[in-house]
Amino acid sequence: MDIIIKPVLTEKMTIQGEKLNRYGFIVDVRANKLQIRNAVEQMYNVVVTDVNTVNYMGKLKSRYTKAGLLEGRANNFKKAIVTLKDGDKIDFYSNI
């Protein structure tokens, strides 16, 4: 199974990346910690020491149309916080 990994670039995550050597990613909800570790290590050529994951439920959405009220949910997603070995770092802006 190919794992889809998208970096999470928020101010808080950028500060954690600099101080605590932690980086956030949005990953496939079916991915486990070992798969996330291997994908990050291959993609960014770093050594991962720890992976923490959190599953988020999608937000409720509703809107009014001519047919009536439509209700549903946004897609669920999983966020992974990856801690790197001391000295390793990921530069998300290097390819821009």
C-alpha positions as a LaTeX table, in Angstrom:
\begin{tabular}{lrrr}
\hline
Residue & $x$ (\AA) & $y$ (\AA) & $z$ (\AA) \\
\hline
Met1 & 0.00 & 0.00 & 0.00 \\
Asp2 & 1.36 & 3.42 & $-0.95$ \\
Ile3 & 1.11 & 5.94 & 1.85 \\
Ile4 & 0.06 & 9.46 & 1.04 \\
Ile5 & 2.05 & 11.96 & 3.12 \\
Lys6 & 1.46 & 15.72 & 3.10 \\
Pro7 & 3.50 & 18.05 & 5.31 \\
Val8 & 1.60 & 20.17 & 7.84 \\
Leu9 & 3.05 & 23.67 & 7.82 \\
Thr10 & 1.64 & 25.74 & 10.64 \\
Glu11 & 3.45 & 28.27 & 12.78 \\
Lys12 & 3.24 & 25.98 & 15.81 \\
Met13 & 4.63 & 23.01 & 13.88 \\
Thr14 & 7.43 & 25.17 & 12.45 \\
Ile15 & 8.47 & 26.23 & 15.96 \\
Gln16 & 8.32 & 22.61 & 17.18 \\
Gly17 & 10.39 & 21.59 & 14.16 \\
Glu18 & 13.09 & 24.05 & 15.08 \\
Lys19 & 13.12 & 23.49 & 18.85 \\
Leu20 & 12.00 & 19.89 & 19.40 \\
Asn21 & 12.92 & 18.38 & 16.01 \\
Arg22 & 9.26 & 17.37 & 15.41 \\
Tyr23 & 7.37 & 17.61 & 12.14 \\
Gly24 & 3.69 & 17.10 & 11.32 \\
Phe25 & 2.21 & 15.22 & 8.37 \\
Ile26 & $-1.29$ & 14.40 & 7.14 \\
Val27 & $-1.22$ & 10.69 & 6.28 \\
Asp28 & $-3.57$ & 8.03 & 4.94 \\
Val29 & $-6.03$ & 6.87 & 7.64 \\
Arg30 & $-5.04$ & 3.24 & 7.02 \\
Ala31 & $-1.29$ & 3.85 & 7.52 \\
Asn32 & 0.38 & 2.43 & 10.63 \\
Lys33 & 3.37 & 3.92 & 12.48 \\
Leu34 & 5.95 & 1.65 & 10.86 \\
Gln35 & 4.74 & 2.55 & 7.37 \\
Ile36 & 4.80 & 6.27 & 8.23 \\
Arg37 & 8.35 & 5.95 & 9.65 \\
Asn38 & 9.63 & 4.17 & 6.53 \\
Ala39 & 7.91 & 6.62 & 4.15 \\
Val40 & 9.35 & 9.71 & 5.90 \\
Glu41 & 12.83 & 8.19 & 6.09 \\
Gln42 & 12.81 & 7.35 & 2.37 \\
Met43 & 11.24 & 10.62 & 1.24 \\
Tyr44 & 13.44 & 13.02 & 3.24 \\
Asn45 & 16.57 & 10.88 & 3.87 \\
Val46 & 16.43 & 11.30 & 7.68 \\
Val47 & 16.33 & 8.97 & 10.71 \\
Val48 & 12.98 & 8.89 & 12.55 \\
Thr49 & 13.12 & 8.12 & 16.28 \\
Asp50 & 9.41 & 8.37 & 17.18 \\
Val51 & 6.00 & 8.55 & 15.49 \\
Asn52 & 2.77 & 9.64 & 17.20 \\
Thr53 & $-0.58$ & 9.58 & 15.40 \\
Val54 & $-3.97$ & 11.16 & 15.99 \\
Asn55 & $-7.18$ & 10.33 & 14.11 \\
Tyr56 & $-9.51$ & 13.25 & 13.41 \\
Met57 & $-13.17$ & 12.96 & 12.47 \\
Gly58 & $-14.31$ & 15.20 & 9.64 \\
Lys59 & $-16.28$ & 18.31 & 10.51 \\
Leu60 & $-20.05$ & 18.36 & 10.14 \\
Lys61 & $-21.25$ & 20.27 & 7.11 \\
Ser62 & $-24.73$ & 21.37 & 6.13 \\
Arg63 & $-26.22$ & 23.70 & 3.54 \\
Tyr64 & $-29.64$ & 24.73 & 2.35 \\
Thr65 & $-30.63$ & 24.06 & $-1.26$ \\
Lys66 & $-33.87$ & 24.18 & $-3.24$ \\
Ala67 & $-34.33$ & 20.50 & $-2.45$ \\
Gly68 & $-33.98$ & 21.10 & 1.28 \\
Leu69 & $-31.26$ & 20.72 & 3.88 \\
Leu70 & $-28.19$ & 18.67 & 2.91 \\
Glu71 & $-26.07$ & 17.36 & 5.77 \\
Gly72 & $-22.86$ & 15.38 & 5.81 \\
Arg73 & $-19.28$ & 15.20 & 7.01 \\
Ala74 & $-15.92$ & 16.14 & 5.62 \\
Asn75 & $-13.47$ & 13.25 & 5.21 \\
Asn76 & $-11.74$ & 11.80 & 8.27 \\
Phe77 & $-7.98$ & 12.18 & 8.37 \\
Lys78 & $-4.94$ & 11.10 & 10.37 \\
Lys79 & $-2.15$ & 13.38 & 11.53 \\
Ala80 & 1.33 & 12.03 & 12.33 \\
Ile81 & 3.89 & 13.86 & 14.48 \\
Val82 & 7.36 & 12.56 & 13.61 \\
Thr83 & 10.41 & 13.10 & 15.84 \\
Leu84 & 13.80 & 13.00 & 14.11 \\
Lys85 & 17.24 & 12.01 & 15.36 \\
Asp86 & 19.30 & 14.90 & 16.75 \\
Gly87 & 21.07 & 16.69 & 13.93 \\
Asp88 & 18.55 & 15.66 & 11.23 \\
Lys89 & 16.12 & 18.20 & 9.87 \\
Ile90 & 13.58 & 18.51 & 7.07 \\
Asp91 & 13.59 & 21.59 & 4.85 \\
Phe92 & 10.14 & 21.73 & 3.24 \\
Tyr93 & 11.05 & 24.83 & 1.24 \\
Ser94 & 14.11 & 23.39 & $-0.53$ \\
Asn95 & 12.12 & 22.31 & $-3.62$ \\
Ile96 & 10.35 & 25.63 & $-4.13$ \\
\hline
\end{tabular}
